[in-house]
Amino acid sequence: RSPLFRACSVTNSQLAQGLTPVKIMSGTRDENVFMGRLAEQAERYEDMVEYMKRVATMGAELNLEERNLFSVSYKNAVGARRQAWRAVNVLETREASKGPAVLELIRTYRAKIEKELNAR
C-alpha cells in the first residue's frame, strides 16, 4: 500500500469492495491527516501546513506520525522561503552596481519574503 493509505488504515479488501479512502475515514482528523500526506506527496507544503494545523488544534495529543507530518510541513514551507531569501540576498549584492532603481526593486522583494518568514 502507498504511504497515503496508511493514514486512514485502508485495507486491500476494502479497496476491492470499491470503498475509497474518503468513504472509509472515520472523521475529520483522519481526513486531515490523509490530506496532509497527499499534500506532502504533491510537494504542496503550504497546503500541508494548513491540514496539519487543523489536526493539531483538534484538542487531542498528536501521535508520532502526526508530529512528524506537522514538522515536515513547517520545515519545508519555511525552508523554501529561506532559500528564496538567500537567493535574493545574493542577487542584491551582485546587482548593486546596476543603479538605485534595480536595487530598490530587489530590496522591496526581499522585504516581502522577510514579511512572509516573520509571519510563520
C-alpha positions in Angstrom: 0.0 0.0 0.0 1.1 3.5 -0.6 2.0 5.8 2.3 -1.2 7.8 1.7 -3.4 4.9 2.6 -1.6 4.2 5.9 -3.0 7.5 7.2 -6.6 6.2 7.1 -6.0 2.4 7.6 -7.4 1.3 4.3 -7.1 -2.5 3.7 -6.8 -4.2 0.3 -10.1 -5.9 0.8 -11.8 -2.5 1.4 -10.3 -1.2 -1.8 -11.5 -4.4 -3.6 -15.0 -3.6 -2.4 -14.8 -0.3 -4.1 -14.5 1.7 -0.9 -12.3 4.8 -1.3 -10.2 6.3 1.5 -12.7 9.2 1.8 -15.6 6.8 2.3 -13.7 4.8 4.9 -12.3 7.6 7.0 -14.0 7.9 10.3 -13.7 11.6 10.9 -12.2 15.0 10.2 -8.9 14.1 11.9 -8.3 11.2 9.6 -9.3 13.2 6.6 -6.9 16.0 7.5 -4.0 13.6 8.1 -4.8 11.9 4.8 -4.8 15.3 3.0 -1.6 16.2 4.8 0.1 13.1 3.4 -1.4 13.9 -0.1 -0.1 17.4 0.0 3.3 16.1 1.1 3.4 13.7 -1.9 2.4 16.6 -4.2 5.1 18.8 -2.6 2.5 21.4 -1.6 3.9 22.2 1.8 1.7 25.3 2.4 -1.4 23.1 2.0 0.2 20.5 4.2 0.8 23.1 6.9 -2.9 24.0 6.8 -4.1 20.4 7.1 -1.7 19.6 9.9 -2.5 22.8 11.8 -6.2 21.6 11.8 -5.1 18.3 13.3 -3.0 20.0 15.9 -5.9 22.2 17.0 -8.4 19.4 17.5 -7.6 19.0 21.1 -6.1 15.5 21.3 -2.4 15.0 21.5 -0.6 14.3 18.2 0.7 10.8 17.7 4.2 10.2 16.4 3.1 10.1 12.7 1.1 13.3 13.1 4.0 15.1 14.8 6.3 14.0 12.0 3.9 15.3 9.4 3.5 18.6 11.3 7.2 19.0 11.5 7.8 18.2 7.8 5.1 20.6 6.7 6.7 23.6 8.5 10.2 22.6 7.8 9.6 22.6 4.1 7.3 25.6 3.9 9.8 27.8 5.8 12.8 26.2 4.1 11.5 27.3 0.7 11.2 30.9 1.9 14.6 30.8 3.5 16.1 29.7 0.2 14.3 32.4 -1.7 15.7 35.0 0.8 19.2 33.7 0.3 18.9 33.9 -3.5 17.5 37.4 -3.4 20.2 38.5 -1.0 22.9 37.2 -3.3 21.2 38.9 -6.3 21.2 42.2 -4.3 24.9 42.0 -3.8 25.6 41.1 -7.4 23.3 43.7 -8.9 24.2 46.6 -6.6 26.2 48.3 -9.4 23.2 48.5 -11.8 21.8 51.5 -10.0 19.4 52.6 -7.3 16.2 51.7 -9.2 17.2 48.0 -9.6 18.5 47.9 -6.0 15.2 49.2 -4.7 13.2 46.6 -6.6 15.3 43.8 -5.2 15.1 45.3 -1.6 11.3 45.5 -1.9 11.0 41.9 -3.0 13.4 40.8 -0.2 11.2 42.7 2.3 8.2 40.8 1.0 9.9 37.5 1.6 11.1 38.6 5.1 7.5 39.5 6.0 6.3 36.0 5.0 9.2 34.5 7.1 8.3 36.5 10.1 4.6 35.6 9.8 5.4 31.9 10.3 
